[in-house]
Structure formats: structure tokens, C-alpha cells
Amino acid sequence: MHYYRYSNAEVSCWYKYLLFSYNIVFWLAGVAFLAAGLWAWSEKGVLSDLTKVTGLHGLDPVVLVLLVGIVMFTLGFAGCVGALRENICLLKFFCGAIVFIFLLELAVAVMAFLFQDWVRDRVKEFFENNIKSYRDDIDLQNIIDSLQRINHCCGAQGPEDWDFNIYFNCNSESKSREKCGVPFSCCIPDPAQKVVNTQCGYDIRKKSKNQWEDQIFVKGCIHALEAWLPRNIYIVAGVFIAISLLQIFGIFLARSLISDIEAVKASNAF
């Protein structure tokens, strides 16, 4: 009599390689973010002197890039290796982290809707702190300039907020050439000028406020962003839904693969 040994049950290749493909994109994106962040820090000399990070009172955009890169790299790596090696611990870590991030995003959205005044105050405080550090970091400076230029705004609540910066402050003791002025990104652009006039905001706040509207934007960036949100609510909602669906899809794949691995192990145990 001949006995035939049946092959052991195997994990579904569909879940395994689909989850791997899903995560390889995020892993590579995380590598790109980390490389860009480290390159930016090397250009600014931060890698040779890490105390420069704590010396900046405002936000260093590179820190945000690095944090995003670390999270994407870690989750992508855990998902890729967990899927290929059928490692339940790594898959559960990946799944739990995605669930945590999803719930955190949902909580932030709900809190921002319910406590709008508190959020507005925190945004105002955040913007003012970064105005103070405007000249301390070139990346922060470029972000503020882009925000003001694109939204046609100046300062958090208005041009007077540039008194928070020691270079633009109207204090009589200041010897800065930019004293009582605003950055060039606050200036109303002249279509006839092909070259940006970086000195267009000099001494503007020494003039009467009635003259400001002819040369600079007088609306604060917080008010500009509050006006922008209702006009683009469908775009914002679409982006949020798309990110949420990607996260839910990743959770579904990870949970399905975990269940499949556990079922195969239970089957092979007999």
C-alpha cells in the first residue's frame, strides 16, 4: 500500500505580494524624505552642529520632513518584511500603527471642528513664533514668503505682526535697514516688473495705513486661510477621504494576511 503526503497549506500570494507592493511605495517615499531632509540639514550645517536645531525658536521645516520620512520608512519596512517573511509581529505592528494614525487624524479633524476658537489661537501663536524666526532659517523664510505671496496676505492678523521680528520692528533703537517694513512677499506684485523687488516693503509701515493698501497686502494670513478653506472644502475633503481609504486598504490587507498566516499555521500544526 502506498501513502501520499499532501503538501502543507500555503499563505495566499495575493495578500502577500499586494501588501508588499503597497508598502514598497511608502518605504521608497520614506527613503526619499529622509535623504532630502539630511541633505537640507547638511547644506545648513546642522549635521555638524545639532544644537542649531534647538536654537531655532520657530519651526524648522526639515524636522517635519524627517519625521514624515522616519514614519513612512518604518511602516513601509515593517510592512514589506512582514509580508515577505510572513512575520505576524511586524504585520501587527504595521496594522496597529496605521490604525493609530487613522484615529489620530480623525480626532484632530473633530477637535478642529468643535474647538475652532482654540485652534485659531494656537495657529496665531504658531505663526507669530515663526515670524520671530523669519531670518533665522532659510527654509522657514521660504515657506512664509510662499504662504504670503500665494494667499495675498501679510502677517498672522495683519502687517503689524512683523513687529515681532527684530529686523522689521519699528522700535526706535533698531538699526536694521528693514526697520518698520515688511518682507517682499507682502508687496502687491507689479505685472510690469519681471524681476522681484526684494526691497519693496522697506519703510512701508512708517506711512499712514491708508497708503498701505496700494503697496502691500493688508489682510492677515489667518483670515486668508479661513476664507480659503470654505472655497476649497471639496478638495480638502477629497484628499482626506483618499488618504483614509489608502489607510483602510492597508489595514484590510494586513489583517487579511495575518488571518491567513494564522489559519495556515493552525492547519499545518495537525
Secondary structure, 3 states (H helix, E strand, C coil): CCCCCCCCCCCCHHHHHHHHHHHHHHHHHHHHHHHHHHHHHHHHCCCCCCHHHHHCCCCCHHHHHHHHHHHHHHHHHHHHHHHHHCCHHHHHHHHHHHHHHHHHHHHHHHHHHHCHHHHHHHHHHHHHHHHHCCCCCHHHHHHHHHHHHHHCCCCCCCHHHHHHCCCCCCCCCCCCCCCCCCCHHHECCCCCCCCCCCCCCCCHHHCCHHHHCCCECCCCHHHHHHHHHHHCHHHHHHHHHHHHHHHHHHHHHHHHHHHHHHHHHHHHHC
